Amino acid sequence: MYLGVYWYYGFPTGLYDFDYFSFSRGLGGHADNPAELTATLRAPATDALLRQLATLVNRHPEGWLFVRRYGLDTLRISTGGHQLTDYDFMFAQAVEALLGEAGAELVAAPGLAEPTQTLRLAVESTRSLAYPRQQLLQLVSTGPGRYNAETLALRLDCHLSRPAKEDFIGALAAVAREGGLQAFYYFEKVVAGTVNLMLFFTNGRQGIGLQAKRYTEVAPFESAVAAVLQQYQAREGHRGGLASYPREGPTIELMVDQDFVLG
């Protein structure tokens, strides 16, 4: 599954600028609509442009485009998702470079009820979405923070004997490294001889330079975390009431792109 920095509710203002694409923020809750980048344009040779766009998608298979064609020369191009990453914005920049070379002209959205042609340019992926199975780790979103960035992370609330905390954290850091995770930090609160912990595991920004995005095999990672809890006799949840909530921190064990991950 994907973990790390993404954009959904806001545009990464200050990081990216576009000449053709406009950003529409995602709508969560009941609507649950993805965030989108959309461009409506007129190009003198749309058939050639569509072939170039298909070649670009094949060269960068984690990107995709939905194209609606209106008449001979007008295209409405969009891409989006519930976690737009640096990869997606850099892919859109690569699309814009082709649009500029093709002499495309930005126009108002067409008023036609139906497009004359609809295309989805994508490389089909066999990657399956896997979520935590043991209900031990929670999938949470932190942010928005710097540049409107949010971070998708795995969270674990637990408590254990205070003397065992240092070795416990060290064991989890080792598991995170083995799982290929780039960031691990926590908050804590000591309650008598027990420490309440709120742990976060995630990654940083992904797809910069159109490098492949990093994915986490969550099932084996969750099993490894469960084994560490058992080894150190840690228990899920926190002891005590609101006053015992772990607010001290964050203490960082692993970190990349701190300004984005921690906001």
N, C-alpha and C positions, 0 to 999 in steps of 0.2 A: 504494500500500500504506500501511497505518497505521504510523507511527513516533511514538514519544512515551511519555508516562507512562501506566502502566496498573497494574491489580491482578489477580493470579491466585492466588498462594500465600497471601496474607493480606488481611484486611479493612482498609480505610483508617481505622483507629481514630483518633479525635480529629477526623476530618473530617465523618463522617456518622453519624447515628443513625436507626434505624428502629423503628417500632411494630409493623409487621406482617411485614416481610421478615426472614429470617435468611440468613446468608451461609455457603456451603459452599466451602471452598478447592478450587482445581483440583488434579488429580492428574496430574502429568507422567509422562514415561517411557512404558512399555508401555501403561498404561491411557489416558493422554492425555485425561482427562475435563475439560470446561470448569468454571470457577468458576460458581457459581449464587447467585442471590437467589431465595428461595422463601417464599411465604406461603400458609397454609391458613386459610380463613375461612368464616364463615357470614354471609350477607347477606339481608335481608328481601325484596329485589327484584332478584334476580340477572340477569334479562333486561335490565332497565334499566341495571344496572351494566355488563354486558358491552357494551352499545351505547356507553356513555360511555368505556369502555376502548378500544374500536375507534376512536372519534373522537380520543382522545388519541394513539393510534399514528399516525393519519393526519396529525395536527398536528405530530408529532415523528417523522418517518419513519426515523430511525436507531435508534429504539427498537423493541422487539418483545416480545411476551408469548406464553407457552405456557400455555393454560388447560385444566385438567381439571375437569369438573363431576361432582359426586357427588350424585345425587338432585336435589331442587328448589332447595336453598339453600346447598350447600357447594361452594366453589371452591378449587382449588389452583393458584396463579398463580406462574409462574417466568420468569426471564430469566437470561441468562448469556453466557459466551463465554471465549475464551482470552486476550483482552485487554479486561478491564472498565475503562472509562475514567470520568472524571468525568461524562461525558454519561450513561452507564448508571446511575450512582448517583443523579444528579439526575432522570433519567427515573423511576426507582423511587420517588423522593420525590413526584413528580407523581402516580404511581399511588396512593401511600398517601393523598394528599389526597383523591382520589376515594373511596377505601375508607372514610375517616373520614366524609365527607359522606353516604355511603350507609348509615352505621350498621353497618358490618361488624364482626364480632366474631371475634377470633383464636381458633382451635380447634386441637386436636391433629390431626395428619395422619390422614385417614380410613383405615380398615382394609380398605376394599373392594378386591377384586382388580382390577377394571376400572372406569374412569370411565364414567358414562352418556353423556358427551359430551366430545369433545376438540377444542379450537380452537387455531389459531395465528394470532395477530393481528400482522400485519406488512405493510409496504409493500415489495414486491419491488424489489430493487436491481439495476441493470444494471452496477454497478461490479465490475470483474474484479480478482482478486488477482494482482499482478505482483511477482515476486521478481527479485533480481539475476540477469542472464543470463550475464554474461561471467566469472563466478566471480572477479571482482575484489573486490567488496564482500561482506562476510559479514554476515548478519543475526544480531545477538546481543542478549541481554537482560542488562542490568546491574541490580544490586540483589539483594534488596530493601533499601531505605533508609528514609528518613523516612516515617512513616505507612504502612510496609510497601509503599511504592511501588516498582515496577520500571520500567525504561525500555527500550523496543525501539529499537535503533539500528543503523545501518550502520557497519561497522568496516573499516578498511583498514590493513594492515601494509606498510610500505615503507621504503626507504632511498634516500638521494641525497647528492650532494656538499654538504658543510656550507655553503659560501658561497651555495648556491642556495636554502637552506631558507626564508629570509624571503619571497622572491618566490613560491616554491612555495606556501607557506601562504596568502599573500595571494590567489593565483589560486584556490585551493580555497575560500577564504571567499567570493569573488565567485560561484563556481559554486553554492555552498550557498545564497546569497541569491537567486540567479536561480531556483533550484529550489524556493524557498519554504520552505527549512528554517530552523528557529529556533535551533538549537544546533549548534556545531562546536567541539570541543576536542581536545587531543592530549597524548600523553606522548612523551618523547624520551630518547635516549641517544646521546651523541657517541662515536664510535669512530674514532680517528685523524681523517682528513679527511672522514669520512662521518657522517651522523646517521641513526639508526634512529628511525622514527616509528610510533606507534600512534594512528590518527585515528578519531574518532567523529563521526557526523552523525546528528542526531535532531531531535525537537520537544519541546515541553513538555506541560503538562496540556491536555487537550482536552475541549470540550463544556461548559465552565463556563457556567451560565446557559442550558443547552440550545442553545448556539450550535453550528452544524454542525462536525463534526470535520474536521481537516485531513488530507488524504491526499497522499502524495508519488508523483509519476510517476517510478518508480525507473529505468526503462530509459534515458530521455534523461539523467538525472542521472549514471548510471554511465558512459555514453558521454562525458559532459563531463569526469568525473574521469579517465577513461582518456586523454583528450586532454591534460590537464594533466600527467599522469605522463610522457607521451611528450615534451611540450615541455621539461620540466626534466630529462629523462633519469633519472627515478626508477625504481627497480626494486621489484617486489613482494618481500615478506619482509624479514627482518632479517639483517644481517651479524653474524658472531660467535656465541658461545655464550650460555649463560644470563646471564653477567655483562654482556652487551651488550643485554639486554632493556630496552626503554624504560620506565623507572619514574619518571622525573622529570616532575612535573606534578601535576594537569593544567594546561595553559596554555589559557585560554579565548579563542576568537576571536568566537564568537556564543553568546548564552545567554539563556534565559528559564527561570523556575522552577528556579533553580539548586539549591535545597535538595532538590528532588525528583529532578532529572536526575542530580545528582552524589551524592545521598544524604547 
